């Protein structure tokens, strides 16, 4: 199972982490990946000056509402299908 850790700490919360979580959950449902992808909330990932911090494996990405779908298509779908 692919785990996606999303920061819900103070800085990321203010940058819209819950909106990012909502969008990711909708995309997981839309692509029928509930059995392959799980979202986990996590406090500070250490990238507070960037966008909402999201970690897959050891790589951290900075997301905004505007790039969630692109991130999902480029990073999540390909990993979930392995």
mmCIF file of the N, C-alpha and C atoms, coordinates in Angstrom:
data_MODEL
# 
_entry.id   MODEL 
# 
loop_
_atom_site.group_PDB 
_atom_site.id 
_atom_site.type_symbol 
_atom_site.label_atom_id 
_atom_site.label_alt_id 
_atom_site.label_comp_id 
_atom_site.label_asym_id 
_atom_site.label_entity_id 
_atom_site.label_seq_id 
_atom_site.pdbx_PDB_ins_code 
_atom_site.Cartn_x 
_atom_site.Cartn_y 
_atom_site.Cartn_z 
_atom_site.occupancy 
_atom_site.B_iso_or_equiv 
_atom_site.pdbx_formal_charge 
_atom_site.auth_seq_id 
_atom_site.auth_comp_id 
_atom_site.auth_asym_id 
_atom_site.auth_atom_id 
_atom_site.pdbx_PDB_model_num 
ATOM 1   N N  . UNK A 1 1  ? 0.850   -1.179 0.000   1.00 0.00 ? 1  UNK A N  1 
ATOM 2   C CA . UNK A 1 1  ? 0.000   0.000  0.000   1.00 0.00 ? 1  UNK A CA 1 
ATOM 3   C C  . UNK A 1 1  ? 0.889   1.234  0.000   1.00 0.00 ? 1  UNK A C  1 
ATOM 4   N N  . UNK A 1 2  ? 0.492   2.217  -0.779  1.00 0.00 ? 2  UNK A N  1 
ATOM 5   C CA . UNK A 1 2  ? 1.215   3.473  -0.867  1.00 0.00 ? 2  UNK A CA 1 
ATOM 6   C C  . UNK A 1 2  ? 0.692   4.415  0.220   1.00 0.00 ? 2  UNK A C  1 
ATOM 7   N N  . UNK A 1 3  ? 1.577   4.859  1.085   1.00 0.00 ? 3  UNK A N  1 
ATOM 8   C CA . UNK A 1 3  ? 1.211   5.809  2.141   1.00 0.00 ? 3  UNK A CA 1 
ATOM 9   C C  . UNK A 1 3  ? 1.632   7.216  1.739   1.00 0.00 ? 3  UNK A C  1 
ATOM 10  N N  . UNK A 1 4  ? 0.696   8.127  1.875   1.00 0.00 ? 4  UNK A N  1 
ATOM 11  C CA . UNK A 1 4  ? 0.977   9.538  1.609   1.00 0.00 ? 4  UNK A CA 1 
ATOM 12  C C  . UNK A 1 4  ? 0.797   10.275 2.921   1.00 0.00 ? 4  UNK A C  1 
ATOM 13  N N  . UNK A 1 5  ? 1.883   10.867 3.418   1.00 0.00 ? 5  UNK A N  1 
ATOM 14  C CA . UNK A 1 5  ? 1.851   11.627 4.667   1.00 0.00 ? 5  UNK A CA 1 
ATOM 15  C C  . UNK A 1 5  ? 1.685   13.105 4.339   1.00 0.00 ? 5  UNK A C  1 
ATOM 16  N N  . UNK A 1 6  ? 0.676   13.721 4.930   1.00 0.00 ? 6  UNK A N  1 
ATOM 17  C CA . UNK A 1 6  ? 0.377   15.126 4.677   1.00 0.00 ? 6  UNK A CA 1 
ATOM 18  C C  . UNK A 1 6  ? 0.507   15.888 5.982   1.00 0.00 ? 6  UNK A C  1 
ATOM 19  N N  . UNK A 1 7  ? 1.303   16.934 5.936   1.00 0.00 ? 7  UNK A N  1 
ATOM 20  C CA . UNK A 1 7  ? 1.510   17.741 7.141   1.00 0.00 ? 7  UNK A CA 1 
ATOM 21  C C  . UNK A 1 7  ? 0.225   18.472 7.506   1.00 0.00 ? 7  UNK A C  1 
ATOM 22  N N  . UNK A 1 8  ? -0.139  18.385 8.775   1.00 0.00 ? 8  UNK A N  1 
ATOM 23  C CA . UNK A 1 8  ? -1.293  19.116 9.288   1.00 0.00 ? 8  UNK A CA 1 
ATOM 24  C C  . UNK A 1 8  ? -0.856  20.054 10.419  1.00 0.00 ? 8  UNK A C  1 
ATOM 25  N N  . UNK A 1 9  ? 0.445   20.340 10.467  1.00 0.00 ? 9  UNK A N  1 
ATOM 26  C CA . UNK A 1 9  ? 0.971   21.267 11.460  1.00 0.00 ? 9  UNK A CA 1 
ATOM 27  C C  . UNK A 1 9  ? 0.514   22.692 11.169  1.00 0.00 ? 9  UNK A C  1 
ATOM 28  N N  . UNK A 1 10 ? 0.878   23.594 12.025  1.00 0.00 ? 10 UNK A N  1 
ATOM 29  C CA . UNK A 1 10 ? 0.391   24.981 11.962  1.00 0.00 ? 10 UNK A CA 1 
ATOM 30  C C  . UNK A 1 10 ? 0.603   25.655 10.613  1.00 0.00 ? 10 UNK A C  1 
ATOM 31  N N  . UNK A 1 11 ? 1.836   25.639 10.109  1.00 0.00 ? 11 UNK A N  1 
ATOM 32  C CA . UNK A 1 11 ? 2.134   26.346 8.860   1.00 0.00 ? 11 UNK A CA 1 
ATOM 33  C C  . UNK A 1 11 ? 1.373   25.734 7.687   1.00 0.00 ? 11 UNK A C  1 
ATOM 34  N N  . UNK A 1 12 ? 1.376   24.418 7.589   1.00 0.00 ? 12 UNK A N  1 
ATOM 35  C CA . UNK A 1 12 ? 0.682   23.758 6.483   1.00 0.00 ? 12 UNK A CA 1 
ATOM 36  C C  . UNK A 1 12 ? -0.835  23.892 6.617   1.00 0.00 ? 12 UNK A C  1 
ATOM 37  N N  . UNK A 1 13 ? -1.317  23.880 7.844   1.00 0.00 ? 13 UNK A N  1 
ATOM 38  C CA . UNK A 1 13 ? -2.750  24.086 8.068   1.00 0.00 ? 13 UNK A CA 1 
ATOM 39  C C  . UNK A 1 13 ? -3.166  25.444 7.493   1.00 0.00 ? 13 UNK A C  1 
ATOM 40  N N  . UNK A 1 14 ? -2.377  26.459 7.770   1.00 0.00 ? 14 UNK A N  1 
ATOM 41  C CA . UNK A 1 14 ? -2.683  27.796 7.270   1.00 0.00 ? 14 UNK A CA 1 
ATOM 42  C C  . UNK A 1 14 ? -2.564  27.879 5.757   1.00 0.00 ? 14 UNK A C  1 
ATOM 43  N N  . UNK A 1 15 ? -1.745  27.013 5.165   1.00 0.00 ? 15 UNK A N  1 
ATOM 44  C CA . UNK A 1 15 ? -1.559  27.004 3.712   1.00 0.00 ? 15 UNK A CA 1 
ATOM 45  C C  . UNK A 1 15 ? -2.574  26.118 2.998   1.00 0.00 ? 15 UNK A C  1 
ATOM 46  N N  . UNK A 1 16 ? -3.467  25.476 3.753   1.00 0.00 ? 16 UNK A N  1 
ATOM 47  C CA . UNK A 1 16 ? -4.552  24.731 3.133   1.00 0.00 ? 16 UNK A CA 1 
ATOM 48  C C  . UNK A 1 16 ? -4.406  23.221 3.127   1.00 0.00 ? 16 UNK A C  1 
ATOM 49  N N  . UNK A 1 17 ? -3.749  22.657 4.129   1.00 0.00 ? 17 UNK A N  1 
ATOM 50  C CA . UNK A 1 17 ? -3.535  21.208 4.137   1.00 0.00 ? 17 UNK A CA 1 
ATOM 51  C C  . UNK A 1 17 ? -4.844  20.420 4.093   1.00 0.00 ? 17 UNK A C  1 
ATOM 52  N N  . UNK A 1 18 ? -5.888  20.903 4.736   1.00 0.00 ? 18 UNK A N  1 
ATOM 53  C CA . UNK A 1 18 ? -7.142  20.150 4.736   1.00 0.00 ? 18 UNK A CA 1 
ATOM 54  C C  . UNK A 1 18 ? -7.829  20.198 3.372   1.00 0.00 ? 18 UNK A C  1 
ATOM 55  N N  . UNK A 1 19 ? -7.625  21.266 2.623   1.00 0.00 ? 19 UNK A N  1 
ATOM 56  C CA . UNK A 1 19 ? -8.146  21.332 1.256   1.00 0.00 ? 19 UNK A CA 1 
ATOM 57  C C  . UNK A 1 19 ? -7.381  20.364 0.358   1.00 0.00 ? 19 UNK A C  1 
ATOM 58  N N  . UNK A 1 20 ? -6.071  20.271 0.560   1.00 0.00 ? 20 UNK A N  1 
ATOM 59  C CA . UNK A 1 20 ? -5.253  19.323 -0.193  1.00 0.00 ? 20 UNK A CA 1 
ATOM 60  C C  . UNK A 1 20 ? -5.686  17.893 0.129   1.00 0.00 ? 20 UNK A C  1 
ATOM 61  N N  . UNK A 1 21 ? -5.914  17.604 1.398   1.00 0.00 ? 21 UNK A N  1 
ATOM 62  C CA . UNK A 1 21 ? -6.380  16.273 1.817   1.00 0.00 ? 21 UNK A CA 1 
ATOM 63  C C  . UNK A 1 21 ? -7.711  15.950 1.146   1.00 0.00 ? 21 UNK A C  1 
ATOM 64  N N  . UNK A 1 22 ? -8.641  16.884 1.150   1.00 0.00 ? 22 UNK A N  1 
ATOM 65  C CA . UNK A 1 22 ? -9.949  16.669 0.521   1.00 0.00 ? 22 UNK A CA 1 
ATOM 66  C C  . UNK A 1 22 ? -9.802  16.363 -0.968  1.00 0.00 ? 22 UNK A C  1 
ATOM 67  N N  . UNK A 1 23 ? -8.957  17.116 -1.643  1.00 0.00 ? 23 UNK A N  1 
ATOM 68  C CA . UNK A 1 23 ? -8.766  16.888 -3.076  1.00 0.00 ? 23 UNK A CA 1 
ATOM 69  C C  . UNK A 1 23 ? -8.127  15.527 -3.333  1.00 0.00 ? 23 UNK A C  1 
ATOM 70  N N  . UNK A 1 24 ? -7.125  15.176 -2.544  1.00 0.00 ? 24 UNK A N  1 
ATOM 71  C CA . UNK A 1 24 ? -6.488  13.869 -2.719  1.00 0.00 ? 24 UNK A CA 1 
ATOM 72  C C  . UNK A 1 24 ? -7.480  12.736 -2.468  1.00 0.00 ? 24 UNK A C  1 
ATOM 73  N N  . UNK A 1 25 ? -8.301  12.882 -1.438  1.00 0.00 ? 25 UNK A N  1 
ATOM 74  C CA . UNK A 1 25 ? -9.289  11.841 -1.145  1.00 0.00 ? 25 UNK A CA 1 
ATOM 75  C C  . UNK A 1 25 ? -10.277 11.680 -2.297  1.00 0.00 ? 25 UNK A C  1 
ATOM 76  N N  . UNK A 1 26 ? -10.704 12.778 -2.866  1.00 0.00 ? 26 UNK A N  1 
ATOM 77  C CA . UNK A 1 26 ? -11.624 12.709 -4.010  1.00 0.00 ? 26 UNK A CA 1 
ATOM 78  C C  . UNK A 1 26 ? -10.965 12.029 -5.208  1.00 0.00 ? 26 UNK A C  1 
ATOM 79  N N  . UNK A 1 27 ? -9.693  12.324 -5.448  1.00 0.00 ? 27 UNK A N  1 
ATOM 80  C CA . UNK A 1 27 ? -8.985  11.699 -6.559  1.00 0.00 ? 27 UNK A CA 1 
ATOM 81  C C  . UNK A 1 27 ? -8.780  10.203 -6.316  1.00 0.00 ? 27 UNK A C  1 
ATOM 82  N N  . UNK A 1 28 ? -8.482  9.831  -5.091  1.00 0.00 ? 28 UNK A N  1 
ATOM 83  C CA . UNK A 1 28 ? -8.343  8.409  -4.742  1.00 0.00 ? 28 UNK A CA 1 
ATOM 84  C C  . UNK A 1 28 ? -9.663  7.686  -5.021  1.00 0.00 ? 28 UNK A C  1 
ATOM 85  N N  . UNK A 1 29 ? -10.760 8.286  -4.626  1.00 0.00 ? 29 UNK A N  1 
ATOM 86  C CA . UNK A 1 29 ? -12.084 7.696  -4.881  1.00 0.00 ? 29 UNK A CA 1 
ATOM 87  C C  . UNK A 1 29 ? -12.373 7.630  -6.385  1.00 0.00 ? 29 UNK A C  1 
ATOM 88  N N  . UNK A 1 30 ? -12.097 8.725  -7.083  1.00 0.00 ? 30 UNK A N  1 
ATOM 89  C CA . UNK A 1 30 ? -12.374 8.811  -8.518  1.00 0.00 ? 30 UNK A CA 1 
ATOM 90  C C  . UNK A 1 30 ? -11.607 7.753  -9.313  1.00 0.00 ? 30 UNK A C  1 
ATOM 91  N N  . UNK A 1 31 ? -10.362 7.490  -8.917  1.00 0.00 ? 31 UNK A N  1 
ATOM 92  C CA . UNK A 1 31 ? -9.514  6.522  -9.617  1.00 0.00 ? 31 UNK A CA 1 
ATOM 93  C C  . UNK A 1 31 ? -9.587  5.119  -9.001  1.00 0.00 ? 31 UNK A C  1 
ATOM 94  N N  . UNK A 1 32 ? -10.513 4.930  -8.078  1.00 0.00 ? 32 UNK A N  1 
ATOM 95  C CA . UNK A 1 32 ? -10.704 3.621  -7.423  1.00 0.00 ? 32 UNK A CA 1 
ATOM 96  C C  . UNK A 1 32 ? -9.410  3.056  -6.841  1.00 0.00 ? 32 UNK A C  1 
ATOM 97  N N  . UNK A 1 33 ? -8.708  3.870  -6.079  1.00 0.00 ? 33 UNK A N  1 
ATOM 98  C CA . UNK A 1 33 ? -7.439  3.459  -5.493  1.00 0.00 ? 33 UNK A CA 1 
ATOM 99  C C  . UNK A 1 33 ? -7.511  3.317  -3.971  1.00 0.00 ? 33 UNK A C  1 
ATOM 100 N N  . UNK A 1 34 ? -8.713  3.169  -3.429  1.00 0.00 ? 34 UNK A N  1 
ATOM 101 C CA . UNK A 1 34 ? -8.880  3.073  -1.971  1.00 0.00 ? 34 UNK A CA 1 
ATOM 102 C C  . UNK A 1 34 ? -8.092  1.918  -1.374  1.00 0.00 ? 34 UNK A C  1 
ATOM 103 N N  . UNK A 1 35 ? -7.953  0.839  -2.114  1.00 0.00 ? 35 UNK A N  1 
ATOM 104 C CA . UNK A 1 35 ? -7.245  -0.344 -1.609  1.00 0.00 ? 35 UNK A CA 1 
ATOM 105 C C  . UNK A 1 35 ? -5.740  -0.233 -1.772  1.00 0.00 ? 35 UNK A C  1 
ATOM 106 N N  . UNK A 1 36 ? -5.279  0.782  -2.516  1.00 0.00 ? 36 UNK A N  1 
ATOM 107 C CA . UNK A 1 36 ? -3.853  0.881  -2.817  1.00 0.00 ? 36 UNK A CA 1 
ATOM 108 C C  . UNK A 1 36 ? -3.176  2.116  -2.225  1.00 0.00 ? 36 UNK A C  1 
ATOM 109 N N  . UNK A 1 37 ? -3.969  3.109  -1.830  1.00 0.00 ? 37 UNK A N  1 
ATOM 110 C CA . UNK A 1 37 ? -3.406  4.375  -1.348  1.00 0.00 ? 37 UNK A CA 1 
ATOM 111 C C  . UNK A 1 37 ? -4.064  4.756  -0.033  1.00 0.00 ? 37 UNK A C  1 
ATOM 112 N N  . UNK A 1 38 ? -3.244  5.153  0.931   1.00 0.00 ? 38 UNK A N  1 
ATOM 113 C CA . UNK A 1 38 ? -3.790  5.658  2.195   1.00 0.00 ? 38 UNK A CA 1 
ATOM 114 C C  . UNK A 1 38 ? -3.190  7.020  2.505   1.00 0.00 ? 38 UNK A C  1 
ATOM 115 N N  . UNK A 1 39 ? -4.029  7.890  3.024   1.00 0.00 ? 39 UNK A N  1 
ATOM 116 C CA . UNK A 1 39 ? -3.598  9.226  3.445   1.00 0.00 ? 39 UNK A CA 1 
ATOM 117 C C  . UNK A 1 39 ? -3.400  9.208  4.947   1.00 0.00 ? 39 UNK A C  1 
ATOM 118 N N  . UNK A 1 40 ? -2.316  9.835  5.379   1.00 0.00 ? 40 UNK A N  1 
ATOM 119 C CA . UNK A 1 40 ? -2.036  9.928  6.810   1.00 0.00 ? 40 UNK A CA 1 
ATOM 120 C C  . UNK A 1 40 ? -1.676  11.370 7.140   1.00 0.00 ? 40 UNK A C  1 
ATOM 121 N N  . UNK A 1 41 ? -2.264  11.883 8.195   1.00 0.00 ? 41 UNK A N  1 
ATOM 122 C CA . UNK A 1 41 ? -1.887  13.196 8.687   1.00 0.00 ? 41 UNK A CA 1 
ATOM 123 C C  . UNK A 1 41 ? -0.621  13.069 9.521   1.00 0.00 ? 41 UNK A C  1 
ATOM 124 N N  . UNK A 1 42 ? 0.237   14.052 9.422   1.00 0.00 ? 42 UNK A N  1 
ATOM 125 C CA . UNK A 1 42 ? 1.487   14.043 10.181  1.00 0.00 ? 42 UNK A CA 1 
ATOM 126 C C  . UNK A 1 42 ? 1.844   15.480 10.525  1.00 0.00 ? 42 UNK A C  1 
ATOM 127 N N  . UNK A 1 43 ? 2.409   15.647 11.702  1.00 0.00 ? 43 UNK A N  1 
ATOM 128 C CA . UNK A 1 43 ? 2.848   16.987 12.062  1.00 0.00 ? 43 UNK A CA 1 
ATOM 129 C C  . UNK A 1 43 ? 4.182   17.273 11.399  1.00 0.00 ? 43 UNK A C  1 
ATOM 130 N N  . UNK A 1 44 ? 4.652   18.434 11.476  1.00 0.00 ? 44 UNK A N  1 
ATOM 131 C CA . UNK A 1 44 ? 5.755   19.040 10.737  1.00 0.00 ? 44 UNK A CA 1 
ATOM 132 C C  . UNK A 1 44 ? 6.695   18.055 10.032  1.00 0.00 ? 44 UNK A C  1 
ATOM 133 N N  . UNK A 1 45 ? 6.829   18.288 8.735   1.00 0.00 ? 45 UNK A N  1 
ATOM 134 C CA . UNK A 1 45 ? 7.772   17.528 7.922   1.00 0.00 ? 45 UNK A CA 1 
ATOM 135 C C  . UNK A 1 45 ? 9.046   18.331 7.686   1.00 0.00 ? 45 UNK A C  1 
ATOM 136 N N  . UNK A 1 46 ? 9.102   19.547 8.230   1.00 0.00 ? 46 UNK A N  1 
ATOM 137 C CA . UNK A 1 46 ? 10.320  20.341 8.169   1.00 0.00 ? 46 UNK A CA 1 
ATOM 138 C C  . UNK A 1 46 ? 10.459  21.267 6.975   1.00 0.00 ? 46 UNK A C  1 
ATOM 139 N N  . UNK A 1 47 ? 9.399   21.486 6.226   1.00 0.00 ? 47 UNK A N  1 
ATOM 140 C CA . UNK A 1 47 ? 9.462   22.356 5.054   1.00 0.00 ? 47 UNK A CA 1 
ATOM 141 C C  . UNK A 1 47 ? 8.408   23.457 5.170   1.00 0.00 ? 47 UNK A C  1 
ATOM 142 N N  . UNK A 1 48 ? 8.426   24.151 6.269   1.00 0.00 ? 48 UNK A N  1 
ATOM 143 C CA . UNK A 1 48 ? 7.366   25.095 6.626   1.00 0.00 ? 48 UNK A CA 1 
ATOM 144 C C  . UNK A 1 48 ? 7.275   26.318 5.717   1.00 0.00 ? 48 UNK A C  1 
ATOM 145 N N  . UNK A 1 49 ? 8.345   26.651 5.009   1.00 0.00 ? 49 UNK A N  1 
ATOM 146 C CA . UNK A 1 49 ? 8.306   27.846 4.166   1.00 0.00 ? 49 UNK A CA 1 
ATOM 147 C C  . UNK A 1 49 ? 7.761   27.559 2.778   1.00 0.00 ? 49 UNK A C  1 
ATOM 148 N N  . UNK A 1 50 ? 7.562   26.302 2.463   1.00 0.00 ? 50 UNK A N  1 
ATOM 149 C CA . UNK A 1 50 ? 7.042   25.904 1.152   1.00 0.00 ? 50 UNK A CA 1 
ATOM 150 C C  . UNK A 1 50 ? 5.518   25.822 1.233   1.00 0.00 ? 50 UNK A C  1 
ATOM 151 N N  . UNK A 1 51 ? 4.908   25.094 0.291   1.00 0.00 ? 51 UNK A N  1 
ATOM 152 C CA . UNK A 1 51 ? 3.461   24.876 0.327   1.00 0.00 ? 51 UNK A CA 1 
ATOM 153 C C  . UNK A 1 51 ? 3.149   23.801 1.348   1.00 0.00 ? 51 UNK A C  1 
ATOM 154 N N  . UNK A 1 52 ? 2.029   23.144 1.189   1.00 0.00 ? 52 UNK A N  1 
ATOM 155 C CA . UNK A 1 52 ? 1.645   22.052 2.082   1.00 0.00 ? 52 UNK A CA 1 
ATOM 156 C C  . UNK A 1 52 ? 2.616   20.895 1.832   1.00 0.00 ? 52 UNK A C  1 
ATOM 157 N N  . UNK A 1 53 ? 3.275   20.441 2.877   1.00 0.00 ? 53 UNK A N  1 
ATOM 158 C CA . UNK A 1 53 ? 4.266   19.372 2.738   1.00 0.00 ? 53 UNK A CA 1 
ATOM 159 C C  . UNK A 1 53 ? 3.588   18.013 2.680   1.00 0.00 ? 53 UNK A C  1 
ATOM 160 N N  . UNK A 1 54 ? 3.968   17.247 1.659   1.00 0.00 ? 54 UNK A N  1 
ATOM 161 C CA . UNK A 1 54 ? 3.428   15.915 1.435   1.00 0.00 ? 54 UNK A CA 1 
ATOM 162 C C  . UNK A 1 54 ? 4.609   14.983 1.179   1.00 0.00 ? 54 UNK A C  1 
ATOM 163 N N  . UNK A 1 55 ? 4.638   13.862 1.900   1.00 0.00 ? 55 UNK A N  1 
ATOM 164 C CA . UNK A 1 55 ? 5.747   12.922 1.739   1.00 0.00 ? 55 UNK A CA 1 
ATOM 165 C C  . UNK A 1 55 ? 5.241   11.588 1.211   1.00 0.00 ? 55 UNK A C  1 
ATOM 166 N N  . UNK A 1 56 ? 5.929   11.112 0.189   1.00 0.00 ? 56 UNK A N  1 
ATOM 167 C CA . UNK A 1 56 ? 5.745   9.758  -0.315  1.00 0.00 ? 56 UNK A CA 1 
ATOM 168 C C  . UNK A 1 56 ? 7.116   9.106  -0.235  1.00 0.00 ? 56 UNK A C  1 
ATOM 169 N N  . UNK A 1 57 ? 7.167   7.991  0.460   1.00 0.00 ? 57 UNK A N  1 
ATOM 170 C CA . UNK A 1 57 ? 8.429   7.319  0.736   1.00 0.00 ? 57 UNK A CA 1 
ATOM 171 C C  . UNK A 1 57 ? 9.355   8.331  1.397   1.00 0.00 ? 57 UNK A C  1 
ATOM 172 N N  . UNK A 1 58 ? 10.501  8.622  0.824   1.00 0.00 ? 58 UNK A N  1 
ATOM 173 C CA . UNK A 1 58 ? 11.423  9.569  1.461   1.00 0.00 ? 58 UNK A CA 1 
ATOM 174 C C  . UNK A 1 58 ? 11.436  10.937 0.778   1.00 0.00 ? 58 UNK A C  1 
ATOM 175 N N  . UNK A 1 59 ? 10.607  11.142 -0.211  1.00 0.00 ? 59 UNK A N  1 
ATOM 176 C CA . UNK A 1 59 ? 10.599  12.408 -0.940  1.00 0.00 ? 59 UNK A CA 1 
ATOM 177 C C  . UNK A 1 59 ? 9.458   13.295 -0.448  1.00 0.00 ? 59 UNK A C  1 
ATOM 178 N N  . UNK A 1 60 ? 9.773   14.575 -0.236  1.00 0.00 ? 60 UNK A N  1 
ATOM 179 C CA . UNK A 1 60 ? 8.778   15.544 0.226   1.00 0.00 ? 60 UNK A CA 1 
ATOM 180 C C  . UNK A 1 60 ? 8.452   16.501 -0.917  1.00 0.00 ? 60 UNK A C  1 
ATOM 181 N N  . UNK A 1 61 ? 7.175   16.702 -1.129  1.00 0.00 ? 61 UNK A N  1 
ATOM 182 C CA . UNK A 1 61 ? 6.659   17.595 -2.166  1.00 0.00 ? 61 UNK A CA 1 
ATOM 183 C C  . UNK A 1 61 ? 5.944   18.753 -1.487  1.00 0.00 ? 61 UNK A C  1 
ATOM 184 N N  . UNK A 1 62 ? 5.881   19.885 -2.166  1.00 0.00 ? 62 UNK A N  1 
ATOM 185 C CA . UNK A 1 62 ? 5.130   21.036 -1.672  1.00 0.00 ? 62 UNK A CA 1 
ATOM 186 C C  . UNK A 1 62 ? 3.934   21.251 -2.583  1.00 0.00 ? 62 UNK A C  1 
ATOM 187 N N  . UNK A 1 63 ? 2.742   21.120 -2.006  1.00 0.00 ? 63 UNK A N  1 
ATOM 188 C CA . UNK A 1 63 ? 1.527   21.227 -2.805  1.00 0.00 ? 63 UNK A CA 1 
ATOM 189 C C  . UNK A 1 63 ? 0.724   22.465 -2.451  1.00 0.00 ? 63 UNK A C  1 
ATOM 190 N N  . UNK A 1 64 ? -0.031  22.885 -3.441  1.00 0.00 ? 64 UNK A N  1 
ATOM 191 C CA . UNK A 1 64 ? -1.035  23.930 -3.285  1.00 0.00 ? 64 UNK A CA 1 
ATOM 192 C C  . UNK A 1 64 ? -2.299  23.368 -3.904  1.00 0.00 ? 64 UNK A C  1 
ATOM 193 N N  . UNK A 1 65 ? -3.410  23.983 -3.634  1.00 0.00 ? 65 UNK A N  1 
ATOM 194 C CA . UNK A 1 65 ? -4.666  23.512 -4.227  1.00 0.00 ? 65 UNK A CA 1 
ATOM 195 C C  . UNK A 1 65 ? -4.553  23.408 -5.745  1.00 0.00 ? 65 UNK A C  1 
ATOM 196 N N  . UNK A 1 66 ? -3.804  24.308 -6.336  1.00 0.00 ? 66 UNK A N  1 
ATOM 197 C CA . UNK A 1 66 ? -3.723  24.379 -7.795  1.00 0.00 ? 66 UNK A CA 1 
ATOM 198 C C  . UNK A 1 66 ? -2.906  23.261 -8.439  1.00 0.00 ? 66 UNK A C  1 
ATOM 199 N N  . UNK A 1 67 ? -2.052  22.562 -7.682  1.00 0.00 ? 67 UNK A N  1 
ATOM 200 C CA . UNK A 1 67 ? -1.232  21.527 -8.308  1.00 0.00 ? 67 UNK A CA 1 
ATOM 201 C C  . UNK A 1 67 ? -1.486  20.116 -7.761  1.00 0.00 ? 67 UNK A C  1 
ATOM 202 N N  . UNK A 1 68 ? -2.547  19.931 -7.014  1.00 0.00 ? 68 UNK A N  1 
ATOM 203 C CA . UNK A 1 68 ? -2.838  18.617 -6.426  1.00 0.00 ? 68 UNK A CA 1 
ATOM 204 C C  . UNK A 1 68 ? -3.128  17.583 -7.512  1.00 0.00 ? 68 UNK A C  1 
ATOM 205 N N  . UNK A 1 69 ? -3.950  17.924 -8.477  1.00 0.00 ? 69 UNK A N  1 
ATOM 206 C CA . UNK A 1 69 ? -4.316  16.949 -9.510  1.00 0.00 ? 69 UNK A CA 1 
ATOM 207 C C  . UNK A 1 69 ? -3.097  16.547 -10.334 1.00 0.00 ? 69 UNK A C  1 
ATOM 208 N N  . UNK A 1 70 ? -2.276  17.500 -10.698 1.00 0.00 ? 70 UNK A N  1 
ATOM 209 C CA . UNK A 1 70 ? -1.054  17.206 -11.452 1.00 0.00 ? 70 UNK A CA 1 
ATOM 210 C C  . UNK A 1 70 ? -0.129  16.288 -10.641 1.00 0.00 ? 70 UNK A C  1 
ATOM 211 N N  . UNK A 1 71 ? 0.052   16.600 -9.365  1.00 0.00 ? 71 UNK A N  1 
ATOM 212 C CA . UNK A 1 71 ? 0.854   15.765 -8.477  1.00 0.00 ? 71 UNK A CA 1 
ATOM 213 C C  . UNK A 1 71 ? 0.286   14.349 -8.427  1.00 0.00 ? 71 UNK A C  1 
ATOM 214 N N  . UNK A 1 72 ? -1.010  14.232 -8.269  1.00 0.00 ? 72 UNK A N  1 
ATOM 215 C CA . UNK A 1 72 ? -1.657  12.926 -8.175  1.00 0.00 ? 72 UNK A CA 1 
ATOM 216 C C  . UNK A 1 72 ? -1.416  12.118 -9.443  1.00 0.00 ? 72 UNK A C  1 
ATOM 217 N N  . UNK A 1 73 ? -1.589  12.746 -10.584 1.00 0.00 ? 73 UNK A N  1 
ATOM 218 C CA . UNK A 1 73 ? -1.421  12.047 -11.849 1.00 0.00 ? 73 UNK A CA 1 
ATOM 219 C C  . UNK A 1 73 ? 0.033   11.642 -12.102 1.00 0.00 ? 73 UNK A C  1 
ATOM 220 N N  . UNK A 1 74 ? 0.967   12.489 -11.713 1.00 0.00 ? 74 UNK A N  1 
ATOM 221 C CA . UNK A 1 74 ? 2.377   12.209 -11.991 1.00 0.00 ? 74 UNK A CA 1 
ATOM 222 C C  . UNK A 1 74 ? 3.032   11.304 -10.950 1.00 0.00 ? 74 UNK A C  1 
ATOM 223 N N  . UNK A 1 75 ? 2.660   11.442 -9.699  1.00 0.00 ? 75 UNK A N  1 
ATOM 224 C CA . UNK A 1 75 ? 3.360   10.724 -8.639  1.00 0.00 ? 75 UNK A CA 1 
ATOM 225 C C  . UNK A 1 75 ? 2.564   9.575  -8.029  1.00 0.00 ? 75 UNK A C  1 
ATOM 226 N N  . UNK A 1 76 ? 1.310   9.795  -7.767  1.00 0.00 ? 76 UNK A N  1 
ATOM 227 C CA . UNK A 1 76 ? 0.531   8.801  -7.020  1.00 0.00 ? 76 UNK A CA 1 
ATOM 228 C C  . UNK A 1 76 ? 0.069   7.657  -7.914  1.00 0.00 ? 76 UNK A C  1 
ATOM 229 N N  . UNK A 1 77 ? -0.506  7.955  -9.048  1.00 0.00 ? 77 UNK A N  1 
ATOM 230 C CA . UNK A 1 77 ? -1.047  6.900  -9.905  1.00 0.00 ? 77 UNK A CA 1 
ATOM 231 C C  . UNK A 1 77 ? 0.043   5.905  -10.298 1.00 0.00 ? 77 UNK A C  1 
ATOM 232 N N  . UNK A 1 78 ? 1.179   6.397  -10.731 1.00 0.00 ? 78 UNK A N  1 
ATOM 233 C CA . UNK A 1 78 ? 2.221   5.461  -11.180 1.00 0.00 ? 78 UNK A CA 1 
ATOM 234 C C  . UNK A 1 78 ? 2.740   4.604  -10.039 1.00 0.00 ? 78 UNK A C  1 
ATOM 235 N N  . UNK A 1 79 ? 2.868   5.156  -8.851  1.00 0.00 ? 79 UNK A N  1 
ATOM 236 C CA . UNK A 1 79 ? 3.327   4.367  -7.700  1.00 0.00 ? 79 UNK A CA 1 
ATOM 237 C C  . UNK A 1 79 ? 2.273   3.368  -7.231  1.00 0.00 ? 79 UNK A C  1 
ATOM 238 N N  . UNK A 1 80 ? 1.024   3.756  -7.291  1.00 0.00 ? 80 UNK A N  1 
ATOM 239 C CA . UNK A 1 80 ? -0.057  2.892  -6.831  1.00 0.00 ? 80 UNK A CA 1 
ATOM 240 C C  . UNK A 1 80 ? -0.246  1.686  -7.738  1.00 0.00 ? 80 UNK A C  1 
ATOM 241 N N  . UNK A 1 81 ? 0.136   1.816  -8.982  1.00 0.00 ? 81 UNK A N  1 
ATOM 242 C CA . UNK A 1 81 ? -0.064  0.719  -9.928  1.00 0.00 ? 81 UNK A CA 1 
ATOM 243 C C  . UNK A 1 81 ? 1.103   -0.261 -9.969  1.00 0.00 ? 81 UNK A C  1 
ATOM 244 N N  . UNK A 1 82 ? 2.152   0.015  -9.225  1.00 0.00 ? 82 UNK A N  1 
ATOM 245 C CA . UNK A 1 82 ? 3.309   -0.907 -9.198  1.00 0.00 ? 82 UNK A CA 1 
ATOM 246 C C  . UNK A 1 82 ? 2.984   -2.184 -8.465  1.00 0.00 ? 82 UNK A C  1 
# 
